[in-house]
Amino acid sequence: MRRKALLLTAISLLGACTDPATTGTMSATTAQATEIKAPVSEHKDLATLRAATAKFHRFEEARDAKYTFLFMNMCMVDQSAQQLGGMGYHYVNTELLDDQLDVANPEALLYEPQANGELRLVAVEYVIPAAAWKSAKPPEMFGQKLELNAFELWALNVWAWENNPSGIYKSWNPRVDCDYAA
């Protein structure tokens, strides 16, 4: 009996995952399928991002891939009263700064300095210069709207390599610091 119930549940879920015909209303089955699809796409994009950037754990690989411009020439930490955490050093591939975003090719790699002098890859940042973006709507990546920052850049951090208790897409990470910055 239990096996039969599980089988019926599985069949129902598989049926919910098919693309329903577009109508003016959304059934409970369609709503359930929509909830299932969004995270699957996000997880797929995160897997693509991690696969494409895994080699950059070795900073030499990042340098060879033209991530050489050190943005602001400093290790970044939140200086506000809230002290939200750090971002680290931003190494940018300036050839990627345009009006396009590509999951596998983030514009910036974020590194946290370590006690031994090494740099540890902690996140990536997708960036579009404000002057290059012509739409009235903000650009989106991973289902998130990029935010226009004080540097006139649309930006989205993705903490793909260091857990961020504040959220994977938040700007600052309380687990990242610049204690060992040169």
BELURSUL-V374691 format. One line per field, one symbol per residue. psi: psi as a letter, one per 20 degrees, with the letter a starting at -180 (. if undefined). A space follows every 50 residues. Layout:
psi = ???
This chain:
psi = ggggggghgggghhhhiqoqqprirprhgggghghggghggghgghgggg hhihhjhohhggghjknhoopikqppqpjrhhmibrhbqoppohiinbjq qpgimqhqppppqrhjirppphrrppppphhioiqhqqqqpkjqpqpoai jlppqoqomhippohiqhjqgqoiiprkhkq.
